[in-house]
């Protein structure tokens, strides 16, 4: 018998607000107006390098959610492998230079989407990132156009 485990970081974004949901580690950052924020600070478990999974029987008790009112312009959902690199320790605030670089590439003129994707892939596979984490380094980014 195989048991699969997964965390969850998700967002439903509309014209007047966004709903963020999370179980386990990883995080989401969003931009509203000129400011970038962390949607939900990951819940800490009792032991280092352990987390809660959506496949756990008690997953519902670890479900976190947050509604953000207003037209969210950009979102990034990411795994815990890079959250330590892109969120400030202690405050969990987004590291603006990282997100500005990511979204500058995502804002590239239409037709250059492949270049932005290639840049993000190369960055996540770089020695700078891989030497600082041995965990999954996945990120999903979206912006309002």
N, C-alpha and C positions, 0 to 999 in steps of 0.2 A: 504494500500500500504506500503510495506516494502522498506526501502532504506538501502542498504548495503554499507559499507565504508571499504576500505582497502588501506594500504600504499604498497609500492613496493620497495624491494631491490633485485637486481638481478645481475648475472654475466654470461658472456659467456667467457669461458677460452679456449684458443688454445695453440699450442706449442710455438708460438712466441709472445703472448700477451693476454691481457684480457680486455674486455669491461664491465664496471660496469654501472648500471642504477639505478636510485632512484627517487621516488616520495614520499615525506613525511619524517617522522622520521624513526629511525632505522639507521643502517649503515653497512658498509662492511670493513673488514680489510684484508690485503693480505701481503704475504711475498715474496720478490723478493731479491734473494741473501741472505745476512745475515740481512737484515733490514725488519721490519714490518711497514706498512703504513696504514692510513685510506684512503679508495678509494674516498669517497665523504663525505664532512662535511654536515650533515643534514641541510636543509634550515629551518631557524627559522621563525615561523609565528608571527603575530602581538601580540597575547596573549599567556600567559603561558599555557601549556598543551593542545594546539590546534595544528593541523597539516594540511597538504594537503593530499588528497586521490586520487587514480587513478580513482575513480568513480565520482569525481567532474567534472563539465563541463569545467573548466579551467585547468584540470590536465596537459595537454600538455605544458602549460606555466610554470609548476613547475617541469617538467622532467629535471633531471640532469644526465649527463653521463660523463664518463672519460675513455679514453683508456690508458692502461699501456703497454708499450712495454717491451718485455722480457719474459722469462719463469717463470711465477708466480708459486711458489711452493705450497703455502697454501692459502686458503681463508676461511673466516668466515663471514657469513651474519647473522645479528641479529636484533631483534626488539629493540625499544626504551626502553623497560623495563630493559634491561641489558646494554644498551649503556652507561648510566651514571656510571655504575660500571666497565666497561672495557675500556673506553676511558678517558684520562686525561681531567679534566675540563679546559676550555680555549683553549688548543692546539688541543684537539680531537685526540691526538696521542694514538695509541694502548698501553694498559698496558701490556708490554711484559711478566711479570710473569704469568698473567692469560692465555695468548695465548700459552705460552710455556708449561704450565701444560695441557691445552686442547690438543695441538698437540702431546705432549709426549704420551698421552693416545691413540690418533688416530694413531700414528706411531707404536702402539703395533704390535707384530708379527701377521702374518695372522692367522685367527682362533680365535683371541682374540677381535674381533670387538664388541661382545656383552658386554664384560667387559668395554670397552671404552665407549660404549653407556650408560651402567648402571651408570658409574662414572659421566658422563655429566648430566644425568637425576637427580641423587642424588644431585649434586652440584646446579643445577638450582632450586631444591625444598628445599634447605637447609635454615635454619633460617638466615644465613648470607645474602643470596640473597633476600628472601621473606620479611625480616624486612626492607630492603632498597628500595623496590619498590612494588607498587600495580598494576603494568602494566604487560603486556604479556612478558614472558621471553623465547622467542624462539631463537634458534641458529641452523644454518646449517653450517657444516664444511666439507671441502674437501681438499685433498692434492694430489699432483702429485706423482705417484708411478713409 
